[in-house]
Amino acid sequence: MEKKKRTNSILEGARLLRAGHLVAFPTETVYGLGADATQSQAVKQIYVTKGRPSSNPLIVHLADTADVPEVVEIQNGSRVSALFRRLSPLWPGPLTIVFPQKKALISDQVT
């Protein structure tokens, strides 16, 4: 029964995110407040809700390392590419990588 409830909660959270709403979710240490990083209005709501200065960039969580090339530029042979390959086996886990470039998919409000 607990697994079904958790699955329903995840599906409801996904529905809310797609609709441009905010959701709370657990992380390794605290609860996070999230929005779809591709929707500028939703991202702005995080700043407003938290009273966070818009100059303080947000973290973008991805479901899988295979999703990384969808949201950032990683040039073959670059230092970033080498580091990404080396660190990827550590995911999933509490690892943050700051990438120097992003694609237009992610809202400018995030950064």
C-alpha positions, 0 to 999 in steps of 0.5 A: 500500500505504501508503494502505491501511495508513493507512486501516486504522490510522484505522479501528482508532483509531476502533474503539478510541475508540468502545469507550472506549479511548485512542489516540495520534495525530499533531498539528502538533507532537507526538503527542496522547493522545486519547479520545472526549470524550463518554465520561467514563470514557475522558476520566478515563483521559487524566488518569490515564495522563498524570498530568495534574491534572483541573483542567487542561482538555483540547482537543476535536478535531473533524473539520470546522467543521460539527461545532462546533455539535454540541458548543458553543453559538454564539448567532446575533449574539453576539461568539463567533458573529462570531469563529467565522465570521471564523476558520473559514476558517483551519481545518483548521490549528493554531488553537484557539478557546476557547468559553464554553459547551458542550452536555451532549454533551461530558463534564464531565471534559473541562473 
